[in-house]
Amino acid sequence: MLFYESFTHNHEQVEMEWIDTVPPITIMKGNITLPDYVLVDFSASSELRLYPPGIFNELIATFTFQRLYGFYILQVYVPAYISVFISWVSFYLGAEQIPSRTTVGVNSLLALTYV
């Protein structure tokens, strides 16, 4: 939510209102994309707020976003799962293969910290 309000001039001095179009807020570029979110809905409203110095106009813009989970799955979960599966490989190696088990363990920890 965005709140627009005058801090020094009350309703009698400055009257703020949205433009008389439907909807009062227009998105200038229709092809705006964010890697993590999609703009689902937006709305505008106005209210009068009573404060000790007087009554003030307040314009409210509400934007509703939806989170895209594909970005997080590809960037966080998949690499973490792969590094865990790689670390399990050391359990399938024999007990006498200590250098191989150490190499797999160190590499999986380095990969996990890199992610």
DSSP file (Angstrom, degrees, kcal/mol; ACC not computed):
  #  RESIDUE AA STRUCTURE BP1 BP2  ACC     N-H-->O    O-->H-N    N-H-->O    O-->H-N    TCO  KAPPA ALPHA  PHI   PSI    X-CA   Y-CA   Z-CA
    1    1 A M              0   0    0      0, 0.0     2,-0.5     0, 0.0    61,-0.2   0.000 360.0 360.0 360.0 139.4    0.0    0.0    0.0
    2    2 A L  E     -A   61   0A   0     59,-2.9    59,-2.5     2,-0.0     2,-0.5  -0.969 360.0-160.0-115.8 132.6    1.2    3.5   -0.8
    3    3 A F  E     -A   60   0A   0     -2,-0.5     2,-0.5    57,-0.2    57,-0.2  -0.957   3.5-167.9-115.0 124.4   -0.2    6.4    1.2
    4    4 A Y  E     +A   59   0A   0     55,-3.0    55,-2.8    -2,-0.5     2,-0.3  -0.957  23.7 151.3-111.9 125.2    0.0   10.0   -0.2
    5    5 A E  E     -A   58   0A   0     -2,-0.5     2,-0.4    53,-0.2    53,-0.1  -0.995  44.9-116.8-154.6 143.2   -0.8   12.7    2.3
    6    6 A S        -     0   0    0     51,-0.7     5,-0.0    -2,-0.3     8,-0.0  -0.676  19.6-166.3 -81.8 136.0    0.2   16.3    2.9
    7    7 A F  S    S+     0   0    0     -2,-0.4    -1,-0.1     1,-0.1     3,-0.1   0.645  84.1  28.1 -96.7 -16.5    2.0   16.8    6.2
    8    8 A T  S    S+     0   0    0      1,-0.2     2,-0.5     2,-0.1    -1,-0.1   0.662 111.1  62.0-117.8 -22.9    1.7   20.6    6.4
    9    9 A H        -     0   0    0      4,-0.0    -3,-0.2     2,-0.0    -1,-0.2  -0.924  69.2-149.6-114.1 127.4   -1.5   21.6    4.6
   10   10 A N    >>  -     0   0    0     -2,-0.5     4,-2.7    46,-0.1     3,-0.8  -0.074  39.9 -80.6 -83.6-172.2   -4.8   20.4    5.8
   11   11 A H  T 34 S+     0   0    0     44,-3.8    45,-0.1     1,-0.3    -1,-0.1   0.794 127.2  55.7 -62.4 -32.0   -8.0   19.7    3.7
   12   12 A E  T 34 S+     0   0    0     43,-0.3    -1,-0.3     1,-0.1     3,-0.1   0.792 115.7  37.0 -72.9 -27.0   -9.0   23.3    3.6
   13   13 A Q  T <4 S+     0   0    0     -3,-0.8     2,-0.4     1,-0.3    -2,-0.2   0.861 129.4  20.2 -92.7 -41.4   -5.7   24.4    2.1
   14   14 A V     <  -     0   0    0     -4,-2.7     2,-0.6    -8,-0.0    43,-0.4  -0.990  62.7-166.2-134.5 124.1   -4.9   21.4   -0.3
   15   15 A E        -     0   0    0     -2,-0.4     2,-0.4    -3,-0.1    -4,-0.1  -0.938  10.8-167.0-112.1 114.0   -7.5   19.0   -1.6
   16   16 A M        +     0   0    0     -2,-0.6     2,-0.3   -12,-0.1    42,-0.2  -0.824  16.1 157.8-101.6 137.2   -6.0   15.9   -3.1
   17   17 A E        -     0   0    0     -2,-0.4     3,-0.1    40,-0.1    42,-0.1  -0.985  41.4 -98.7-152.5 157.0   -8.1   13.5   -5.2
   18   18 A W        -     0   0    0     -2,-0.3     7,-0.1     1,-0.1    28,-0.0  -0.358  49.9 -92.5 -73.1 157.2   -7.5   10.8   -7.8
   19   19 A I        -     0   0    0      5,-0.3     2,-1.2     1,-0.1    -1,-0.1  -0.337  40.4-109.1 -67.0 153.7   -8.0   11.7  -11.5
   20   20 A D  S    S+     0   0    0     -3,-0.1     2,-0.3     2,-0.1    -1,-0.1  -0.194  80.2 110.0 -86.2  45.4  -11.6   10.9  -12.8
   21   21 A T  S    S-     0   0    0     -2,-1.2     4,-0.1     3,-0.0    -3,-0.0  -0.772  76.3 -92.7-110.6 163.4  -10.7    8.0  -15.0
   22   22 A V  S    S+     0   0    0     -2,-0.3    -2,-0.1     1,-0.2     4,-0.0  -0.965 117.7  19.0-117.0 116.4  -11.5    4.4  -14.5
   23   23 A P  S    S-     0   0    0      0, 0.0    -1,-0.2     0, 0.0    20,-0.1   0.706  84.0-149.6 -76.4 158.9   -9.3    3.1  -13.0
   24   24 A P  S    S+     0   0    0      0, 0.0     2,-0.5     0, 0.0    -5,-0.3   0.705  84.2  61.5 -69.8 -18.2   -7.6    6.2  -11.6
   25   25 A I        -     0   0    0     17,-0.1     2,-0.4    -7,-0.1    17,-0.1  -0.932  69.0-172.9-108.1 130.0   -4.2    4.4  -11.7
   26   26 A T        -     0   0    0     -2,-0.5     2,-0.6    -4,-0.0     3,-0.1  -0.971  24.6-128.0-122.1 140.1   -2.8    3.3  -15.0
   27   27 A I        -     0   0    0     -2,-0.4     3,-0.1     1,-0.2    -2,-0.0  -0.762  17.0-154.3 -84.5 121.9    0.2    1.2  -15.6
   28   28 A M  S    S+     0   0    0     -2,-0.6     2,-0.5     1,-0.2    -1,-0.2   0.908  80.7  38.0 -68.3 -43.8    2.4    3.0  -18.2
   29   29 A K    >   -     0   0    0      1,-0.1     3,-0.7    -3,-0.1    -1,-0.2  -0.941  64.9-163.6-111.8 123.9    4.2    0.0  -19.5
   30   30 A G  T 3  S+     0   0    0     -2,-0.5    -1,-0.1     1,-0.2    -2,-0.1   0.684  84.6  60.5 -78.1 -17.3    2.2   -3.2  -19.9
   31   31 A N  T 3   +     0   0    0      2,-0.1     2,-0.4     0, 0.0    -1,-0.2  -0.057  67.0 138.4-104.9  34.0    5.3   -5.4  -20.3
   32   32 A I    <   -     0   0    0     -3,-0.7     2,-0.4     2,-0.0    -5,-0.0  -0.658  30.6-175.6 -76.6 126.6    6.9   -4.7  -16.9
   33   33 A T        -     0   0    0     -2,-0.4     5,-0.1     5,-0.1    -2,-0.1  -0.965  16.1-162.5-127.4 144.5    8.2   -8.0  -15.5
   34   34 A L        -     0   0    0      3,-0.8     5,-0.0    -2,-0.4    -2,-0.0  -0.932  23.8-131.9-117.7 145.7    9.9   -8.8  -12.1
   35   35 A P  S    S+     0   0    0      0, 0.0    36,-0.2     0, 0.0    -1,-0.1   0.772 104.7  28.6 -69.9 -22.7   11.9  -12.0  -11.6
   36   36 A D  S    S+     0   0    0      1,-0.1    32,-3.2    35,-0.1     2,-0.3   0.637 119.0  41.1-111.1 -18.1   10.1  -12.8   -8.3
   37   37 A Y  E     -B   67   0A   0     30,-0.3    -3,-0.8    32,-0.0     2,-0.4  -0.903  52.9-150.9-137.5 157.9    6.6  -11.3   -8.6
   38   38 A V  E     -B   66   0A   0     28,-1.9    28,-2.4    -2,-0.3     2,-0.7  -0.999  29.5-122.3-126.0 132.0    3.6  -10.7  -10.9
   39   39 A L  E     +B   65   0A   0     -2,-0.4    26,-0.2    26,-0.2     3,-0.1  -0.651  36.4 171.4 -75.1 115.0    1.3   -7.7  -10.5
   40   40 A V  E     -     0   0A   0     24,-2.7     2,-0.3    -2,-0.7    25,-0.2   0.880  57.3  -9.5 -93.0 -46.3   -2.1   -9.3  -10.0
   41   41 A D  E     -B   64   0A   0     23,-1.5    23,-3.4     2,-0.0    -1,-0.3  -0.985  52.0-168.7-153.5 155.6   -4.3   -6.3   -9.1
   42   42 A F  E     +B   63   0A   0     -2,-0.3     2,-0.3    21,-0.2    21,-0.2  -0.989   9.7 176.2-147.7 149.4   -4.2   -2.6   -8.2
   43   43 A S  E     -B   62   0A   0     19,-2.4    19,-2.7    -2,-0.3     2,-0.4  -0.953  15.2-144.4-148.2 164.7   -6.8   -0.2   -6.8
   44   44 A A  E     +B   61   0A   0     -2,-0.3     2,-0.3    17,-0.2    17,-0.2  -0.987  20.5 163.0-135.9 144.0   -7.0    3.4   -5.6
   45   45 A S  E     -B   60   0A   0     15,-2.5    15,-3.3    -2,-0.4     2,-0.3  -0.952  20.3-144.0-149.8 167.8   -9.1    5.0   -2.8
   46   46 A S  E     +B   59   0A   0     -2,-0.3     2,-0.3    13,-0.2    13,-0.2  -0.986  15.9 179.4-138.5 149.3   -9.1    8.3   -0.9
   47   47 A E  E     -B   58   0A   0     11,-2.6    11,-2.3    -2,-0.3     2,-0.5  -0.943  28.1-122.8-142.2 161.5  -10.0    9.1    2.7
   48   48 A L  E     -B   57   0A   0     -2,-0.3     2,-0.4     9,-0.2     9,-0.2  -0.955  29.2-158.9-106.4 126.5  -10.2   12.0    5.1
   49   49 A R  E     -B   56   0A   0      7,-3.1     7,-2.8    -2,-0.5     2,-0.6  -0.882   9.3-139.7-109.4 136.1   -8.0   11.6    8.2
   50   50 A L  E     +B   55   0A   0     -2,-0.4     5,-0.2     5,-0.2    -2,-0.0  -0.851  29.9 165.6 -97.4 118.3   -8.6   13.5   11.4
   51   51 A Y  E >   -B   54   0A   0      3,-2.8     3,-1.1    -2,-0.6    -2,-0.0  -0.801  52.3 -97.4-120.5 165.5   -5.4   14.7   13.1
   52   52 A P  T 3  S+     0   0    0      0, 0.0     3,-0.1     0, 0.0    -1,-0.0   0.853 123.3  50.9 -55.4 -37.1   -5.0   17.2   15.9
   53   53 A P  T 3  S-     0   0    0      0, 0.0     2,-0.3     0, 0.0   -43,-0.1   0.738 125.6 -80.6 -74.2 -18.0   -4.1   20.1   13.5
   54   54 A G  E <   - B   0  51A   0     -3,-1.1    -3,-2.8   -44,-0.0     2,-0.4  -0.984  64.2 -35.2 154.3-163.7   -7.1   19.3   11.3
   55   55 A I  E     - B   0  50A   0     -2,-0.3   -44,-3.8    -5,-0.2     2,-0.4  -0.819  53.9-167.1 -97.9 131.6   -8.6   17.1    8.6
   56   56 A F  E     - B   0  49A   0     -7,-2.8    -7,-3.1    -2,-0.4     2,-0.2  -0.919  20.0-120.9-121.7 144.1   -6.1   15.9    5.9
   57   57 A N  E     - B   0  48A   0    -43,-0.4   -51,-0.7    -2,-0.4     2,-0.4  -0.567  27.5-167.3 -76.7 145.0   -6.7   14.2    2.5
   58   58 A E  E     -AB   5  47A   0    -11,-2.3   -11,-2.6    -2,-0.2     2,-0.5  -0.982   8.6-159.0-137.6 125.6   -5.1   10.8    2.1
   59   59 A L  E     -AB   4  46A   0    -55,-2.8   -55,-3.0    -2,-0.4     2,-0.5  -0.886  12.3-162.1-101.9 133.4   -4.7    9.0   -1.2
   60   60 A I  E     -AB   3  45A   0    -15,-3.3   -15,-2.5    -2,-0.5     2,-0.5  -0.968   8.9-171.9-122.0 125.5   -4.2    5.2   -1.0
   61   61 A A  E     -AB   2  44A   0    -59,-2.5   -59,-2.9    -2,-0.5     2,-0.5  -0.977   9.1-163.4-114.9 125.1   -2.9    3.0   -3.8
   62   62 A T  E     - B   0  43A   0    -19,-2.7   -19,-2.4    -2,-0.5     2,-0.4  -0.939   4.9-172.1-114.0 124.8   -3.0   -0.7   -3.2
   63   63 A F  E     - B   0  42A   0     -2,-0.5     2,-0.5   -21,-0.2   -21,-0.2  -0.959   7.6-157.1-117.0 132.2   -1.0   -3.1   -5.3
   64   64 A T  E     - B   0  41A   0    -23,-3.4   -24,-2.7    -2,-0.4   -23,-1.5  -0.942  13.4-173.3-112.1 124.0   -1.4   -6.9   -5.0
   65   65 A F  E     - B   0  39A   0     -2,-0.5     2,-0.4   -26,-0.2   -26,-0.2  -0.827  15.1-146.7-114.6 153.3    1.5   -9.1   -6.1
   66   66 A Q  E     - B   0  38A   0    -28,-2.4   -28,-1.9    -2,-0.3     2,-0.2  -0.981  23.1-125.1-118.7 131.7    1.8  -12.9   -6.5
   67   67 A R  E     - B   0  37A   0     -2,-0.4     2,-0.6   -30,-0.2   -30,-0.3  -0.534  14.1-138.5 -77.7 136.7    5.1  -14.5   -5.8
   68   68 A L        -     0   0    0    -32,-3.2     4,-0.5    -2,-0.2     3,-0.3  -0.861  14.8-170.6 -94.0 120.7    6.7  -16.7   -8.5
   69   69 A Y  S  > S+     0   0    0     -2,-0.6     4,-2.3     1,-0.2     5,-0.2   0.658  70.8  79.8 -88.4 -16.6    8.1  -19.9   -6.9
   70   70 A G  H  > S+     0   0    0      1,-0.2     4,-2.3     2,-0.2     5,-0.2   0.869  90.1  55.4 -59.2 -37.3   10.0  -21.2   -9.9
   71   71 A F  H  > S+     0   0    0     -3,-0.3     4,-2.0   -36,-0.2    -1,-0.2   0.922 110.6  44.1 -61.1 -45.7   12.9  -18.8   -9.3
   72   72 A Y  H  >>S+     0   0    0     -4,-0.5     4,-2.2     2,-0.2     5,-1.5   0.862 111.6  53.3 -70.0 -36.2   13.4  -20.0   -5.8
   73   73 A I  I  <>S+     0   0    0     -4,-2.3     5,-2.5     3,-0.2    -1,-0.2   0.931 115.4  39.6 -65.2 -43.9   13.1  -23.7   -6.8
   74   74 A L  I  <5S+     0   0    0     -4,-2.3    -2,-0.2    -5,-0.2    -1,-0.2   0.839 123.2  39.3 -74.7 -32.4   15.7  -23.4   -9.5
   75   75 A Q  I  <5S+     0   0    0     -4,-2.0    -2,-0.2    -5,-0.2    -3,-0.2   0.724 133.0  11.0 -92.6 -22.7   18.1  -21.1   -7.5
   76   76 A V  I  X5S+     0   0    0     -4,-2.2     4,-1.7    -5,-0.2    -3,-0.2   0.746 123.9  42.6-121.4 -56.7   17.9  -22.5   -4.0
   77   77 A Y  I  ><S+     0   0    0     -5,-1.5     4,-2.8     2,-0.2     5,-0.2   0.930 111.2  50.3 -70.1 -47.3   16.1  -25.9   -3.6
   78   78 A V  H  ><S+     0   0    0     -5,-2.5     4,-2.5     1,-0.2     5,-0.2   0.936 113.4  44.8 -61.0 -49.1   17.5  -27.8   -6.6
   79   79 A P  H  > S+     0   0    0      0, 0.0     4,-2.3     0, 0.0    -1,-0.2   0.893 114.0  50.7 -62.8 -36.1   21.2  -27.0   -5.9
   80   80 A A  H  X S+     0   0    0     -4,-1.7     4,-1.8     2,-0.2    -2,-0.2   0.926 112.1  46.4 -66.0 -43.1   20.7  -27.8   -2.2
   81   81 A Y  H  X S+     0   0    0     -4,-2.8     4,-2.5     2,-0.2    -1,-0.2   0.902 111.5  52.1 -65.0 -40.3   19.1  -31.1   -2.9
   82   82 A I  H  X S+     0   0    0     -4,-2.5     4,-2.4    -5,-0.2    -2,-0.2   0.919 109.1  49.2 -63.3 -42.7   21.8  -32.0   -5.5
   83   83 A S  H  X S+     0   0    0     -4,-2.3     4,-1.9     2,-0.2    -1,-0.2   0.867 111.0  50.6 -66.4 -33.7   24.5  -31.3   -3.0
   84   84 A V  H  X S+     0   0    0     -4,-1.8     4,-1.3     2,-0.2    -2,-0.2   0.921 110.8  48.6 -67.3 -43.0   22.8  -33.5   -0.4
   85   85 A F  H  X S+     0   0    0     -4,-2.5     4,-0.6     1,-0.2     3,-0.2   0.887 110.1  51.9 -64.5 -37.7   22.4  -36.3   -2.8
   86   86 A I  H >< S+     0   0    0     -4,-2.4     3,-1.1     1,-0.2     4,-0.5   0.891 106.0  54.7 -64.7 -38.3   26.1  -36.0   -3.8
   87   87 A S  H >< S+     0   0    0     -4,-1.9     3,-0.8     1,-0.3     4,-0.3   0.798 100.2  61.1 -66.8 -25.9   27.0  -36.2   -0.1
   88   88 A W  H >X S+     0   0    0     -4,-1.3     3,-1.3     1,-0.2     4,-0.6   0.719  86.7  75.6 -70.7 -19.6   25.1  -39.5    0.2
   89   89 A V  H XX S+     0   0    0     -3,-1.1     3,-1.2    -4,-0.6     4,-0.8   0.851  84.0  64.9 -60.7 -33.3   27.4  -41.0   -2.4
   90   90 A S  H <4 S+     0   0    0     -3,-0.8     3,-0.3    -4,-0.5    -1,-0.3   0.779  94.8  59.2 -63.3 -24.7   30.1  -41.3    0.3
   91   91 A F  H <4 S+     0   0    0     -3,-1.3    -1,-0.3    -4,-0.3    -2,-0.2   0.765 102.9  52.6 -73.1 -24.0   28.0  -43.8    2.2
   92   92 A Y  H << S+     0   0    0     -3,-1.2    -1,-0.2    -4,-0.6    -2,-0.2   0.631  92.6  90.0 -86.5 -13.9   27.9  -46.1   -0.8
   93   93 A L  S  < S-     0   0    0     -4,-0.8     5,-0.0    -3,-0.3    -3,-0.0  -0.490  90.1 -96.5 -78.4 154.5   31.7  -46.1   -1.0
   94   94 A G    >   -     0   0    0     -2,-0.2     3,-1.2     1,-0.1     7,-0.2  -0.213  26.7-114.2 -69.2 161.3   33.6  -48.7    0.9
   95   95 A A  T 3  S+     0   0    0      1,-0.3     3,-0.1    -4,-0.1    -1,-0.1   0.747 115.1  58.9 -67.7 -23.7   35.1  -48.1    4.3
   96   96 A E  T 3  S+     0   0    0      1,-0.2     2,-1.1     2,-0.1    -1,-0.3   0.578  85.7  80.5 -82.7  -8.8   38.6  -48.5    2.9
   97   97 A Q    <>  +     0   0    0     -3,-1.2     4,-2.0     1,-0.2    -1,-0.2  -0.464  51.8 149.8 -95.2  61.9   38.2  -45.7    0.3
   98   98 A I  H  >  +     0   0    0     -2,-1.1     4,-2.5     1,-0.2     5,-0.2   0.900  66.9  51.9 -65.5 -44.6   38.9  -42.9    2.8
   99   99 A P  H  > S+     0   0    0      0, 0.0     4,-2.3     0, 0.0    -1,-0.2   0.901 111.5  48.0 -62.1 -37.8   40.4  -40.4    0.3
  100  100 A S  H  > S+     0   0    0      2,-0.2     4,-2.4     1,-0.2    -2,-0.2   0.919 112.6  48.0 -66.9 -42.7   37.4  -40.7   -2.1
  101  101 A R  H  X S+     0   0    0     -4,-2.0     4,-2.4     1,-0.2    -1,-0.2   0.897 112.3  49.5 -64.8 -39.8   34.9  -40.3    0.8
  102  102 A T  H  X S+     0   0    0     -4,-2.5     4,-2.7     2,-0.2     5,-0.2   0.913 110.8  49.9 -65.5 -42.4   36.8  -37.2    2.0
  103  103 A T  H  X S+     0   0    0     -4,-2.3     4,-2.5    -5,-0.2     5,-0.2   0.925 112.3  46.8 -62.7 -45.0   36.9  -35.7   -1.4
  104  104 A V  H  X S+     0   0    0     -4,-2.4     4,-2.2     2,-0.2    -1,-0.2   0.915 114.1  48.5 -63.8 -42.5   33.1  -36.2   -1.9
  105  105 A G  H  X S+     0   0    0     -4,-2.4     4,-1.9     2,-0.2    -2,-0.2   0.919 113.8  44.9 -64.8 -44.4   32.4  -34.8    1.5
  106  106 A V  H  X S+     0   0    0     -4,-2.7     4,-2.5     1,-0.2     5,-0.2   0.920 113.9  49.7 -66.8 -43.0   34.5  -31.7    1.1
  107  107 A N  H  X S+     0   0    0     -4,-2.5     4,-2.4    -5,-0.2    -2,-0.2   0.886 110.3  50.1 -64.6 -38.0   33.2  -31.0   -2.4
  108  108 A S  H  X S+     0   0    0     -4,-2.2     4,-2.1    -5,-0.2    -1,-0.2   0.888 111.8  48.4 -68.8 -36.6   29.6  -31.3   -1.3
  109  109 A L  H  X S+     0   0    0     -4,-1.9     4,-2.3     2,-0.2    -2,-0.2   0.904 112.4  48.6 -67.8 -40.3   30.2  -28.9    1.6
  110  110 A L  H  X S+     0   0    0     -4,-2.5     4,-1.8     2,-0.2    -2,-0.2   0.907 112.1  49.1 -64.4 -40.6   31.9  -26.4   -0.7
  111  111 A A  H  X S+     0   0    0     -4,-2.4     4,-1.7     1,-0.2    -2,-0.2   0.894 110.9  50.5 -65.2 -38.7   29.1  -26.7   -3.2
  112  112 A L  H  < S+     0   0    0     -4,-2.1    -2,-0.2     1,-0.2    -1,-0.2   0.889 111.8  46.6 -67.6 -38.8   26.5  -26.2   -0.5
  113  113 A T  H  < S+     0   0    0     -4,-2.3    -1,-0.2     1,-0.2    -2,-0.2   0.801 109.6  55.3 -73.5 -26.8   28.3  -23.1    0.8
  114  114 A Y  H  <        0   0    0     -4,-1.8    -2,-0.2     1,-0.3    -1,-0.2   0.863 360.0 360.0 -70.4 -35.2   28.7  -21.7   -2.7
  115  115 A V     <        0   0    0     -4,-1.7    -1,-0.3    -5,-0.1    -2,-0.2   0.500 360.0 360.0 -69.9 360.0   24.9  -22.0   -3.3
